[in-house]
Amino acid sequence: MRRIPPWYKLRPQRLTLEREILRGLPYFELRSDSFDENGHFRPTGTVVYCGEYSGRIERFDVALEYLDRFPHAFQLVYDEQKRFLICEGGHLFSDHQLCLTLLERNEFSLGSETLTEEVLGATLLWFDKRLIFERRGRKKWPGPQEVHGFRAKVNFALEQSGLLGNEKAVEWANRLYNQVCETHRYIAIDPYSPCPCGSGKKHRFCHGETIARLTPILQRIAQISSGYSPQDRN
Amino acid sequence: MAWNHETSKQRLSDEWKRIESAKFVVKKLTREMDLNNLGLTEARLVHGVHAYASISNFSTILEDPFLRRNDSKRLHRYLHVVRIEQRRIIQSIFDGDKIQVQGPKFHGLLFKPYDDDGRLAWNSVLAGIALHLLLTRAVPQVFEHYPQLESAIGLDLGDAIVANIGIRGDRELISVGSPANHAAKILGGSDTLTVAKKLYDCLSRDQGALFSQVSDVYRVRPDSLPEAEDLIREEGFVWSVEQSANHMADTLDQHTLEDILIEEARERIDPLTLGPRRAKICDGASIFVDVDGYTKLIDSLVATGDSQKITQAVKWLHLFRYELRQVTECDFDGITIQHQGDRLQALFHMPGGYDTRVTRKAIDACVSYNSSIEEILNSQHNILGPMHVAVGCAFGKTLVSRTGVRGDLDLTCLGGATQSAETMQTQVKGNEIAITADMYETISDEAIKCMFSFDSARGSYVGSNVTWTSMEDGERGRKYELSAKAAYTTAGTIAVGNGIPSGARVLKATRPWST
């Protein structure tokens, strides 16, 4: 099968634009903008900001990895110097990649020219939050965060269906999730069973879209049968 | 003008390089040496008796309407004359040295004869008696209609480090070690002379019989001693109540009330312009900053005799002193009043007439002292392990003056606020800041305000681990919880909130996730 050329070969003008954006951002100091051995565009630099009260300058060295599908996939950001420990609640993958967002949330404007600025802005805030997290003794992440693992995806599916606040529905989804984790098998949800929201209607005629949202997630969990899969990040 | 993490880090780094390159020596005090010509890079390990002569009714004296008349001129002259005579007794009669005058307390050091603790202990008791008689018998002869001073004397024997941190001929001796601290801590009530056990054990049986044991210290009422003056003369010390009264009368003649000028401070007080005939009054915030656990550390090092570590500890003290002075004078335009061993006393009174601004500046300075120690000294110059400071701060009318003799003047602050700040500082632990309720009310910044809470046991507002970074963390942490948006301002800081100012660059606040 013929391989699709990487984004910078298809749109060389976008590469030029990216370099300009990286050089122009006031909170990012670009150090190098070369390609890695896999042919990925991998610029490195320092995210920097100053404490409002203390005047303390905080610097964080990062490496950005542009995926082949860029700008329809956002860049992966790595803690280049391995400054932060990988720990529970610290939002770092085992390869020191920052866990910036749950992909399904579509928090970044994929395809747009502001994508890099958004990703680096999110990196800056992640860094600031991580510093607070460190100084709090790595106990509590400041600000909103997703729950860990695939449960976040399940919760997001419920959130999209407007069921996240419904205790019965959450309990039902948790039961399904635990069942798949334990048996490593996905048993299809019966669309004619009572809706988990407690309305008394059949699922299909009440919150039927939940089934469509949860099914691929639960199937995926069943496939990989454990909580971590590097392929699943993107 | 304010504290800045990067500036503080840089200046401490530069100062540390300077201290490191200077040949720093800590030697035992011997016969050939004296404390008068002690250089800045020298310190002496002195085996001796630390004597504290305190005016136990000092608060009453400060509030006395007669002494406060004419801008407290009488108070200033009263204390000045007494301090000169106390100094003369310690230096000229008992061959010791004056360390400092700290508000109500006079701190002296007796170290002769060398290598004879028995004689040294008894001589120091006699010096204590002389200092007591000076206040209770000689002073009333000279100041007939003045309120009577009450005396409390504390003595302790042991090893302490004495260093000179004064500059340009302005001698400022400091003493660090447990005897220096302990002698002040064992001070009893009015008209008492208290000695620590270590000193008591060096006295002969007859000498010791004069004292009665009170918990772990030994106490005597010098007034109850028959012919106390004769005891001093019998040991060959040429001193009498009459002699001190005459000296004080001479000093008094040289300082008529008309000669003394006490003015309201309209601009920043320059301590070098103050003296026996010139003092200033201001509404100011007094701050005491004390290193928690430093005395214990010095004691343990002295006990082990590790001279290299003692030198490191003295170097750290110089670095600490340097930084605190920089924060006071360069960052907040305040006045360093005194270094009292491992403690700093500072005063903030500018801008005059704007009390709220002065108190805010003082609170900012308190936070900055703590930030310097916690965030920079402890991380960049952690040579003694983590050190913490206890800070006390109060605001009120303060008389700023310098008392003593030419070349050896002690800058002092007199006033209720100074007393309160000192008391509050002694009540808090390391990494804690205590401020009065009045000062707390003036704080307008919620980020600072929420760091303090009222401590009913101590009657003050106390903040624990209050540094600029912890404040930022607390404030931004709270806003991150509540706010969905964040803005990056042009000043290079992160501002979090819903109202994004025009021209600010918006940052994407995501919900981090991890598998």
Chai-1 contact restraints between the chains, C-beta under 6 A:
chainA,res_idxA,chainB,res_idxB,connection_type,confidence,min_distance_angstrom,max_distance_angstrom,comment,restraint_id
A,Y27,B,Y488,contact,1.0,0.0,6.0,A-B,restraint_1
A,Y49,B,I494,contact,1.0,0.0,6.0,A-B,restraint_2
A,C50,B,G492,contact,1.0,0.0,6.0,A-B,restraint_3
A,C50,B,T493,contact,1.0,0.0,6.0,A-B,restraint_4
A,G51,B,E472,contact,1.0,0.0,6.0,A-B,restraint_5
A,E52,B,T493,contact,1.0,0.0,6.0,A-B,restraint_6
A,Y53,B,W468,contact,1.0,0.0,6.0,A-B,restraint_7
A,Y53,B,M471,contact,1.0,0.0,6.0,A-B,restraint_8
A,Y53,B,E472,contact,1.0,0.0,6.0,A-B,restraint_9
A,S54,B,H5,contact,1.0,0.0,6.0,A-B,restraint_10
A,S54,B,W468,contact,1.0,0.0,6.0,A-B,restraint_11
A,S54,B,T469,contact,1.0,0.0,6.0,A-B,restraint_12
A,G55,B,N4,contact,1.0,0.0,6.0,A-B,restraint_13
A,G55,B,H5,contact,1.0,0.0,6.0,A-B,restraint_14
A,G55,B,E6,contact,1.0,0.0,6.0,A-B,restraint_15
A,R56,B,H5,contact,1.0,0.0,6.0,A-B,restraint_16
A,I57,B,E6,contact,1.0,0.0,6.0,A-B,restraint_17
A,H91,B,P512,contact,1.0,0.0,6.0,A-B,restraint_18
A,H91,B,S514,contact,1.0,0.0,6.0,A-B,restraint_19
A,C99,B,P512,contact,1.0,0.0,6.0,A-B,restraint_20
A,C99,B,W513,contact,1.0,0.0,6.0,A-B,restraint_21
A,C99,B,S514,contact,1.0,0.0,6.0,A-B,restraint_22
A,L100,B,T510,contact,1.0,0.0,6.0,A-B,restraint_23
A,T101,B,T510,contact,1.0,0.0,6.0,A-B,restraint_24
A,L102,B,W513,contact,1.0,0.0,6.0,A-B,restraint_25
A,E107,B,T510,contact,1.0,0.0,6.0,A-B,restraint_26
A,E118,B,K508,contact,1.0,0.0,6.0,A-B,restraint_27
A,G121,B,L507,contact,1.0,0.0,6.0,A-B,restraint_28
A,G121,B,K508,contact,1.0,0.0,6.0,A-B,restraint_29
A,A122,B,K508,contact,1.0,0.0,6.0,A-B,restraint_30
A,A122,B,T510,contact,1.0,0.0,6.0,A-B,restraint_31
A,L124,B,L507,contact,1.0,0.0,6.0,A-B,restraint_32
A,L125,B,A486,contact,1.0,0.0,6.0,A-B,restraint_33
A,L125,B,L507,contact,1.0,0.0,6.0,A-B,restraint_34
A,L125,B,A509,contact,1.0,0.0,6.0,A-B,restraint_35
A,D128,B,I494,contact,1.0,0.0,6.0,A-B,restraint_36
A,I132,B,D473,contact,1.0,0.0,6.0,A-B,restraint_37
A,I132,B,G477,contact,1.0,0.0,6.0,A-B,restraint_38
A,R135,B,D473,contact,1.0,0.0,6.0,A-B,restraint_39
A,P142,B,G477,contact,1.0,0.0,6.0,A-B,restraint_40
A,P142,B,Y480,contact,1.0,0.0,6.0,A-B,restraint_41
A,G143,B,Y480,contact,1.0,0.0,6.0,A-B,restraint_42
A,G143,B,E481,contact,1.0,0.0,6.0,A-B,restraint_43
A,P144,B,R511,contact,1.0,0.0,6.0,A-B,restraint_44
A,Q145,B,R511,contact,1.0,0.0,6.0,A-B,restraint_45
A,Q145,B,P512,contact,1.0,0.0,6.0,A-B,restraint_46
A,E146,B,R511,contact,1.0,0.0,6.0,A-B,restraint_47
A,E146,B,W513,contact,1.0,0.0,6.0,A-B,restraint_48
A,H148,B,S514,contact,1.0,0.0,6.0,A-B,restraint_49
A,G149,B,T515,contact,1.0,0.0,6.0,A-B,restraint_50
A,A152,B,W513,contact,1.0,0.0,6.0,A-B,restraint_51
A,G227,B,T515,contact,1.0,0.0,6.0,A-B,restraint_52
A,Y228,B,T515,contact,1.0,0.0,6.0,A-B,restraint_53
